[in-house]
Amino acid sequence: MTTISSLNAGFPITSTPSSNTATTLDPAGGVGSTGDNYGSASTIVTIPSGLGESPLVYTQDGTLEGGQSAVTWAQSSTDAVSSVMAANYLSGSTGGLFNNLGSALLNRFETSGSNFSQSVSFGSATAAGSIGQLTSDAGDAIKLTVKTASGTTVNIDLDSEDGKLAVGIDSSAPLSYTERTAIASLANGFQQAINGLGKLQPSIDLSGLLQYNTSVLSSVDLQFSVGGTSGEFSENSSSKSLSLTDLAGSMNLKVDTGNSVTQGSSAQQSQAIASYLKQFSNANSEGRGNPAMMKDFEDAFTQLMSNNGTSSQASSPVAQAEQAMMTGLSDFSASISEKQTGTLGAPGSFDYQVSQSTTTDGDAQNGSATQTQQSHLQANYTEASSSSSGDYTDVKIDDNASSTVKLATEKGILTRASLSQSHDETKQTSQYHDGQLVSEVITPTGTSSSTDLLKLLTPLIQDGQAAQNSSKWQQTLSNIHAMILLNAGES
């Protein structure tokens, strides 16, 4: 995946006044003046080369001493955002261009709601190359779009390409103080997401963007294209989604947060998420998936499935039982697809899908509910059988699992509670010697089970332990919740 290395230190910069004026481009970024004659053309700024070459000397208007054009700003660069841009631009690497810049743009809303744009570039390729080789054919772009409850759309853009760094803020209508405050509160979360993409081992960090003020903001959307990685995250009042594509493959996650019926207690949700993460890890091991990409998939799943709301413990025994017999998570669909190269250079693949869907009919007194969890793994990989390049094993896996709970109530009484689970796998193992197929074994395996959950509950309901909410009743509910999880019987 794409790497954006974090660089915190700029080049040391000195100014040499030839009159009473002292204009500086300080290491932190901005252009400032401490003299009475701001604008005097006689002041110069000296920037030592990070590559051990002769220092570059600039006049205060951004031209090299001797008249060669170098640094060009689109407009006055005395504001806080431009200061960050200047520091990043002189950091010596395209990797540091977005450092602290996302948060600086959103922090601007604390004091201003006006539109804003700024760009900085080197007019001389020679000069640009002398300071960290900033010119690049491939551009990086990040765009955050925030919509307010009143209908205003705000776009925040960061772009870097061919030695140019540009940012912009555009609002479709004036913003209230409350709206500006809500947008500014996303500053750290926005920067965390940018920093996550910029780690040596890139990571998905959306936690800060998931915590926006839903009474003021209606949606948040993040689009990014950094090196070979592109993707989009979206959240509104009824859904969350993330898509990501890079050279290794792609992943997609969609969560339906609009159905409160599926929400369980925080303990149930934590148990269900942990169970799914275990299944992801098992699938990745079995199919020889990419550990780094699966880690991103697991992180994204955990973040999108968390903080979607919880329900307090139900008061009636029937409601408690119904809650225990569902995962407690929002419905979702998720997939990860990888392009792989086997140990012998042979092409391989890893495709994994997992989902949960819930349907309801009627109401709590007279109604029904069905919740289905499913997973599907298809993988193909090769392993060397000996030191000879022609001796290897080719493995193909097709694995399906499901878990379905069906509930029904009549006049407030639980009349049906059933669990059906299945797990089927076909594994094809082909042995090659000197490049020729010598054996092929196809191994199908399968298990299925049906459990009447109502029979587990009825004795406790009849002897009053359910009504008393006894510890045995609660332990039974906890055991049932563990049973209904996908692949609950797998090691």
N, C-alpha and C positions, 0 to 999 in steps of 0.2 A: 504494500500500500504506500501511499505518498508520504514523504517525510518533509516536514517544515521545521528545520532546526531553530531552536530558540537562541537568539543572540542578545545579550543584555548590555554589552559595552560598545559604545561608538568609538570613533577615532578621536584622539585629542586634537583640539582646535584652538588656535591662538589668533588674536587680532593685532594688527600693527597700525596704529593711527599715524597719519602723517600730518595731522592738524589737531585741533582741539576736540574732534569728534571721535567717539569710541563705539562703533557698531559691532556687535558680536553675533556669531552663530554658535551658540554654546553646545556642549556635548549632549545636553538633554533635548535639543531640538530647536527652538524658535529663533527668530531674528529679533533683536531688540536694540535699543539705543540708550546710552547713558549720557549723551552729550546734547548740546543745544542745536547742532547743525545736522540732525538726522537727514540723510539724503546726500551728504557730501560724497562725491565720487572718489575722494582721495583715500578713504579707509580701505584696507585690504584684510582678508581673512585667509590664514594659512592652514591647510589641511595636510598633515603628513600622510604619505601613502602607506596603506596597510601592507604593501608588498615589498617594502624595503627600497622603494624608488624615491626619486627626488620629491620633496613636498610640492603640492599643488597650491598656488596662491590665487585667491579669488578677491575681487573687489566686492563691495557691499551689494551691488546689484546682481551678483551671481555670475560674473564673467571672469574668465581666467585673466591674470595679469598679462598684458600684451594684447588684449582685445578678443581672445577666443571665447565664444559663448559656451557656458557650461551648465550651471544649475538654472532651471527655469521653473518659477512658480506661476500658477494660473492667476493667483491674486495674493493680496497681503498675507504674509505668513506669521503674523504675530499672535495668533490664537492658540489655544491649548492643543487642538487637534493637529494643527500644522507643526507644532513643536514635537509631537510624537512622530509625525511623518518624517521630519527632518532627522531625528535621532535614528529612526529605523532605516532611512535611506542611506545614511552614512555608516550603517552597521557592517557593511562589507559583504552582505549576502542577501539574495532574494528571499531566503528562508526567514529572515527576521523582519520582513516588511510589514507584516500584520501584527507584530508584537505590541500589545497594549492599545492597539488602534481601534478594535471593536468597542472596548469599554470606553475609550475616549469619546467616540462618536455618540454613544448613548448617554454618557455623563453630561454631554452638551445640553440635553433636554432639561437638566436641572435649572438652567438659567435662560434657555432660549428655545422657542418652538419654531423658529424660522428655518426655511430651507437653507442648505449649505452645500457647497462643492469646493474641492481643492484638488490640485494635482501638482506633482513635482517630477521633473525629468532632467536628464542630462542631454544637452543639445549636441555634445561631442561624444561620439562613440569611443574615442581614444581616452577621454577623461573618464567616461563611465567605466571603461574596462580597467582603469587604474585604481578605481575604488571598488574592489570586490567583484568585478565582472558582473555588474548589475543587469546588463542586457540579456534577454532571454527570448527565444522564439515562442515558447509555451507560456501562456498567461494563466494566472491564478485569479479566481473570482469568488467572492462570498457575498450573498445578498440575504438580508433579513427583512422580511415584510411583516409588519404588525398592523392589525385592523382593530379599531376601537369599537366599543359597543354602540357608539353613535354613528358609525359608518365611515369614519375617516381611515384612509389607507396611508401608511407611512413606510417608505422604502429606504433602507440603509445599504449602501453599496461600497464594497472594497474591491479594487482591481489593481493588478500589477502585470505589466507586459512590456517587453522591449525597452527596459530601462525607465519605465514610467510607473509611478504610483499615484492612483487616483481614488478619491472617496466622495461620497455624496449622500445627502439626506434630502428626501423629497416627501412632502406631506400634501395630500389631496385637499386638505382644508385646515384652517387654524385649529390648534390644539388647546384644550383647557389645561389649567394647572394640574388638575387631577390626572389627566391623560398623560401629560409630560412626565409626571412623577412615576406613573405606572411603567412607562417605557424606560425611563432612566433606571428603574429597579432591575431591569434585565441586563444591565451593563456587565456585571461579573459573570452571569451565566453565558452571555454571548461570547465573552472572551475565553471562558473555560472551554466552550465548544471549539473555538478556533485553536486554542492551545492543545486540545486533544488531538486534532488533526496534525499538529505540528511536532508531536513527540517523535523520538527516534523510532519507537514502535507505536504507530498511530493508534489512537483509541477513540471510542465513542463516548462523549461526555455531554449529555443533553440535560442533566439534572437541573441546572440553573434556569434553562428555558422552559422547563415543565412547571415552574412555580410562579406563573404570572397571575396578576390580579384579574380573575374572571369576571368581576363585576364592572370592570372598566375596559378591559381588552377582550375582544371576541375570538381572536385567533393569532397564532404565531407561526411563521413559515420561514425555514432556513434552507437556502440553496447554496451549494458549494461545488466548485470545480478546482481542484488543487492537484497539479501534476497529472497523474494518471487516475486520480480518484474523483468521482462526482457523485452527488447524492442530494436528497431533499428530505427534510423533516417538517411535518405539519401537525398542528394541534388546534382543535377547536372544542366547543362544548360537548360534542358527541363522538369525537374520534381522535386518534393519534396514528401517525404513520411515519415510517422511515424507509427510504430506498437508498441503496448504495451500490455503486459499481466501480470496480478497479480491475487491474490486469489479472488478478487472481480469480475473480468471479463477481458474484452479485448477491445481495440479500434484500428481502422485502418483509416488512412487518406492518400489520394493520390491526388496530385495537378499537373495538366498539365500546366506548365509555358511556353511551347513552342509555343503557339498560340497567337500571339499578337493581333489578331482580337478581342478577347474577352476583352481586357483591356480598361477600362474607365478612367474617371478622378478620382483623389484622393477623391473628395467629393462623387462621385457615389460609389466608393469602400467602403468608410466608412459607407455610408447609408446601403449598401447591407450586410456588415459584421454585423452591429448592428441588422438588421432585422433577419439574421440567428441566432444570439445569442439569440434573443427573442424567436424564434421558438424552439431552443434547451431547453431553460428554461421551456417553456410551455409543451413540450413533457415530460420533466423530472418530472414536477409537476403532469401531468395527469397520467403517468405510474408509479409514485412512485419510480423513479430512485434514485440512490446513488448520493447525492449532491456533495460529494468530487470527485467522478469519473467524473461526468458531468462537474465540474469546470475544471478538467484537459483537458477534451475533448474541452471545449470552449477555453481554453488558447492555446491549440495546434492548433485549427482551426484558431484562430486570427493570430498567428505567421506564420503559413504556407501560409495563404491567403494574408498576408501583404508583401509589398516590392517586388512584382512580376512585377513591371513596370506599368506605367500609360501613358495614351495618353493625349496630349494637346487638348484643345477644338477644335473640328472640325470647319472648316471655312465655308463650304457650309451648307445650311439649311437641305439638305437631309442627309449629313453625321452627322450633329448634331442630327437629329431625330433618325437615326439608332443607334447612340451611346446611346441615352436616353432610347431606348427600349430594351437594354440589361443590365444585372446586373453590368457589368464593372469588374467582377471577372474572374479569371482563372477557367477553367473547373475543377471539382473535384469529388471525391467520398469519403464518410466518413461513418463510422459505429461505434457503441458502443454496446456491449453486456454485460449484467450483470447477475450474479447469485445472487439471493436474498433469504432472509428468511423472511417470513411474521410475523405479530405481534403474531401469534400463533405457530410459528416455522415451518409453512408449506412452502414448496419450492415455489419460485416465479421467475419471469424472467422479463427482460427489454431489448428489442432489438430495435435499432433505426438506420435507414439508411437514408442518404440524399445525393443528387448528383446534379450536373449541367453538361449538355453536349451541345456542340454547333457544328453544321455542316454548312458548307458553300459550295457554288457552283458558278462558274463564277468569275466575278470581280465587282468592285464598280459600273461600268457603266451598266453592264448587269449580274445580278446574284441574288442569293437568300441566305438566312440564316435562320436557325431554332435553337432556344435556348430553352431547356427544363430543368426545375427544378422539382425535385421530392423528396418526403419524405415518409417514411413508419415506423410506430410505432406498435410494438406488445408487449404487457405487460400483466402480470398476477400477482395479489397481493391479499392478504387477510387482512381483518380488523376485529377486535373484535366487536361484536354487543352488548355484555353485559359482566359482570364479569365472566360468565360461559365459560369455555374453549371450550364448545361444541357449543356456539353461535357465529357465525361469518359470514362475507360476503366475498365471493370470486368474484373477478372482472377480466374479460378478456377484453382487448381492441385491436382492429385492426383498425388502422387509416392510410389513404392514402391521399396525397395531391400532386397536380401538377400544374405547370404554364408553358405555352408554347407560345412563340412569334414566328411568321413567317413573314419574310420580303422579298420583291422582288423589284428589280429595272430594268427598261428598258431605255436604252439611258440616264442614269443618273437621271431618274425621278422615284421617289418612287411610285410603283404601287400597293403594298400590304403591310399592316401592321396590323396584327391581334393578339389578345390575347385570349387564352383559358385557363380557370382555373377550377379546380374541387377540392372538399374536401369531402371524404366519410369516415364514421366511423361506426363500429359496436361495441357495448358495451354489454357484457353479464354479468348480475349481478345475482349471486346465493346466496340465503339466507339459512343458516343452523341453526337448533335448536337441541341441544343435539346431534350434529354430524350428523343429518339427514337433507337431502335436503327438504325444505318446500316451496320454490318458486324459479322460474327462469325467468328472464326477459331479452329478447334480444331486444336492441334498435338500429335500424339502422338510421343513419342520412346522408344527403348528399346535397351538393350544387354544382352547375356548372354555368359557365357564359362564354359568348363570347363577345368580344368588338372589334369593328372596330376602331383601333387607327388612321387609315388614316383619318377618318371623323373628328376626333378631331383636326387634323393638317391642313386639307385642307383650311378652312376659313382663317387661319392665313397666309398660303402660298399665297392665292389668293389676300388678301388685302395688301400684301407687308410687313407685320410685321415680317415674317420669314427672308426675305431678309435684313430688317433693324436690325435684331437681337434685337428686342424690349424686354422690360421687360416682357410683356405679353407672348411673344414667349418662353422666358426662363422659365417662371413660368409654362407654359403648359408642357414643356419638363420635368421639375422637377416633376410635378404631375404624368405624364405618367411613369417615372422611379419608383416612389413609387408604382404605380398600378401593375407593372409587377413582383414585388418581390413575392416569394413563401409565400402563406397564407397572402397576403397583406390585405385582408379583415377581418382577424381574430383579435379579441381583445387581 
